[in-house]
């Protein structure tokens, strides 16, 4: 049964270290990068498998 409740919030540092083509505009200097599948697997494995 889906409840749509948030169970976990976790910050990850993206593993993609290549230089993206971006232009930052506005306030803040956050640059988002891609997260690899292995990072998500390692983070969620304990929650799913118990």
N, C-alpha and C positions, 0 to 999 in steps of 0.2 A: 504494500500500500504506500503510495507516494504522498508525502506530507508537504513537500516543497519548503521544508525548514532548512536553514543553513546549518550544516553540521561541522564545518571546518573552514577557517579562513587562514591561508598561509601565503606568505610572500616567497617568491622564488627569484633567483638571479638567473636570467637567461644564459644558456650555454653557447649561444651563437656569438662568436667574437669577431665575425667579419664586419667590416666597416659598411654600414648601410648608407644609402643615398637618402638623406633627410634634410629638411630645413626646419629648425625649431622656431616656433613662433608663439607668442604669448608668454604668460608667466610660468615659471618652473622650468627646470632643465631635465626632466625625466625623459629618458629614451627607452622605449620598450623593445625588448629583444625576444626572439623565439625561445621557447622552452623545448628541450628534447624529450622524446617519448620516454627515455630511460629515467629522466628526472621525475616525471609524473608517476611512473611505475614505482620507483623507490619511495616516493612520498606517500602514495596511496596504498601500497601493498599491505602494510600492517592494518590499516582500517578495513580493507576488504577481506583479507584472509584471517584476520583476528589473531 
